[in-house]
Amino acid sequence: MFPTPIEKQSQAAQITYKALLPVALLLWLGPLLAVALFSVKPDADFVNANYWGLPSSFEFMHNYGQVFFNSDMPRYMLNSILITVPTVIGAVALSSMTGFALGIYKFKSNLWIFFMFVAGNFVPFQILMVPVRDLTLELGLYNTKTGLVLFHIAFQTGFCTLFMRNFIKALPFALIEAARVEGISEIKIFWYVVLPLMKPALAALSVLMFTFIWNDYFWAVVLTQGAESQPVTAGITSFNAQFRAAYHLMSAGSIVAALPPVAMFFLMQKHFIAGLTLGAVK
């Protein structure tokens, strides 16, 4: 039986997509593969301008040993953990409560308050650089992990509230009404009824926030300096010497810095996908 025109068109599209897949994969993984290659090259290759050729010798143990044992990279990694984890907990906790209030209760200014949270996401964060830095200086929070955590919580709560409010609004309201009929307080309704249903959304949002905060470079440079408080994204630049950059060590540090978000995603992959696709199919 001969294929129909629609089947022929579908087969042609499949062939085209299969041909484009390796190209897209190369474009996506190309920079990462280049960084991985740089991370195992000896310093002499960069002195001799051997940037894109094969390494003259593989210095995996030497380069990564330098990163771990002869630099402040472990301190920067610890700073990133101490900044990212409290930020994720704070932003997700606040947005869960604000999302519950905006998604469940009906009052006059509900929509306006929600618009305020949404509008904050459209403000270019670069224009806030000077006032935020001045504010941290006046409050004594400049160059502290606490200042960076508080800023990230304040800045990320808008997006998190948008995410959580829309998720909570899609939950069956009959469950909440039934709990109210039973005389359960609003706090217990949130804790025992709504929060368990929010687990997929909490997992998805936590993964997103962890990735955003861990990979932040702009505010890490603006609000912190030195190994005492800088996260790993800013700390990688410490491998820059006075006259040239240690590309092999910067590349090794970049690979090390990328491992926690990747590990977080794979550990939470099931819950992350469930949280993003929940409600996609009715």
N, C-alpha and C positions, 0 to 999 in steps of 0.2 A: 504494500500500500504506500503510495507516494505521500510525502509530507505536505500539509497544507501551507499556504503562504504565511499564516501566523506562526506555525511551527518553524518554518525556514527563518523567519525574522528572529524568533527566539533563539534558535541555534546560532545565528550570526552574532547576536548580541552576546551570547555566552562566550563565543570564541574571542570577541573583542575584549570583553572584561578579563578573560583569562590571560590575554596578551598584555593588557595594561597592568595587571596585578603585580608582576615582578618589577615594573618600572616604578609604580607607586611605593612598593615595599623598599626599593633601593633609595628613593627620595626620602622616605620616612626614616630609614635606618642609617642612611649615609653619614650624617653628622655623628651619630653615636658610634659607628664603626671607626670613623676617623679619630675620635677621642680615645677609643679603646686602643687603637694602633699607636697613637702618640704616647699613651700611658706606659707602654712597654719599651719605648725607644730609649737609648742612652742619650745623655746630654750632648755628646759629641756629634750626633746626627743633626741636631738643630744648629750647632756651631758651624757645621759644614753645609748647611742649607739643604739637608736631606729631609724635607718635610713630608713628602708624599710617597717616597720610595719605601721599600721593605727595610726594617730595622737592620743595622749592621750587627747588632746582637740584641737578644731579648733580655731586658733588665726588669722583669716582672717583680722579683723578690726585692731587688735593690730599690726600685722606685716606690713601691708600696710600703716597704720597710721605712723609707725616708718619711713618707706621709704619716705613718702610724707612730713611729718611735722618735723621729728627729724633728718634729714640727708640733705646732699647737693644734693640729687637726682633731685629736681626741677631745680637746677642750671645746673647740668649735662645735663638734658633733653633740656634746653634752649640752651646750648652750641652745642648740636647735631643739633638742628634746625638751628642755626646760621652758622654751618659748612656745613650741608648737602644741604640746599636750595640754597645758592649761588653757591656751587659746581655743583649741577645739572643744574642750569641755565647757568653757564659759560661753562661747558663741552658740553651741548647740543647746545648752541648757536654757539660756535666755530666749533663744528663738523658739524653743518648744513652748515656753510659757506665753510669749507674746503671740505666737501662732495660734495657740489654744484660745486666747482671749479674743483675737481678731476673727478667728474662724467660727467660734461657737456663739459668742455674745453679740447681740444686735443693739447698738446704741448709735446716737446721731453722728458722732465724729468717727465712727468705725472706719469708714472708707477713706476719710481724710488722713487719719493716722497711718493707715496702710499705704496710702500714696506717699507719705513722708518717708516711710521705710524704702519704698521702691525708688523714689526720686534720689535718695542718697547713693544708689548704685550707679547713677548716670553722671555724677560729679567726677570729672577727671582728677585722679588722685595726685597728679603732678602739681596742680595749682594749690594743693593743701600743704605742700612741702614746707614752706617758710612758716606759716602760722602754727602747724603742728610741732615743728622743731622749737619755735619760740615758746609754745605752751609747755612742752616737756622741760625746757630750761627753767621756766618760772616755777613749775611744780617740783623741781628737783628730780625729775625722772629721766633726764637725758643720759644716755649711755648706761642704761640699766635694762635688765631683762624684764623687769616689772612694767616699765614704760612701754616697751614694745608689745608686751602681752596685752596691756590695757588698750593700746591703740588698735591692735588687730581685732580684739573683741568688739570694740565700738564700730570699727569699719566693716567688719564682716557680718554683724548682726542683721543688717538690712537685707542682704541677700538670703541669709539663713531664714529670716522671718518670712520672706516671700515664698521660699521653698516649703516651710513647715505649715504656713497658713493655708496654702493651696492643697496640701496633702490632708490636713485635718478637715478642711471644708468638704472633702470628698468622702469622709467616713460616714457610716450610717448614723444619722442623728437620733434614730429610734433607740439606740443603745443608751445614749445620754439621757433621753427623756425617761426611759425605764428606770435608770439609776436614780433620777430625781424623784420619781414617784415613790421609790423605796426609801426616800429620806436620806440618801447619801450626800454628804457635803461636796461642794464643788472641787475642793482640793483632792478628796478621795476619788472623785470621778476622773480627774486628770491623771492621778497616780495609778489607779487600778483599772480604769476602763480605757482611756485614750492612749496613755503611754505604751502599754503592751501592743496596741495596734500600730504604733508608730515605729516599731523596731526596724522594719526595712528602710524607712525614710531616715531614721537616725543613723543607720549604718552607711547609707549612701552619702548623706551629708557629711558625716565624719571623715569618710575617705576623701571627699572633695576638699574639705577644709584642711585636712592634714597635708594634702598635696599643695594647695595654694600657699599655706603659711610656710611650710618647709622650703618651698622653692622661691620664696620672696627674696628679692635682692635689693630693690629700690629702697624700701623703708629700713632694711637692715643697715644700709650704708648711711642713710640720712640721720637715723636716730641712735646709732651705736658706733663705737670705734674701739679697736683693740680686742685682745683675746678674752678680756674679762666678761664681755657681754655680747660680742658679735656672733651671729649664727654662722653655720658652715658656708652658706652661699657667699657671704661677704668675706669669710675667712680664707677662702681659696685664693683671693687676690694677694694674700700675704706671701705667696710664692713668687711674686714679682720682685726681682732684684732692682738695684738702683739703675742699671743700664740696660737690662734685658730681662725677659720673663723666663722662668723655668717651666717651659711648656710641658715637659714630661711629668713634672710633679703636679702642675695644675690639672692636667688631664687625669692623672691617677686620683687626685683629690675629688675631681668631678664625678668619676665613676663611683667612688666611695660615698659621696653625698647623695647620689641618685638611688642607692640601694634601699634605704628605709621606705620611701614612697612606693617603690616597686613591690617591696615585700608587703607593705600595708595593703596594696591593691589586691595582690594574689591571696592574701589571708582572708580578706573581706569580699572577695570577688562574687561569691554566691549572693550575699546580702546586698552588695552594691548593685548588681544587675536587677535583683528583685525590687529594690527600692526605686530604681529608675523606670522600670517597666510596669510597676503596679498601677493599675487603672488604665493602661494603654488599650486593653481589650475588655469590653464590657460583656 
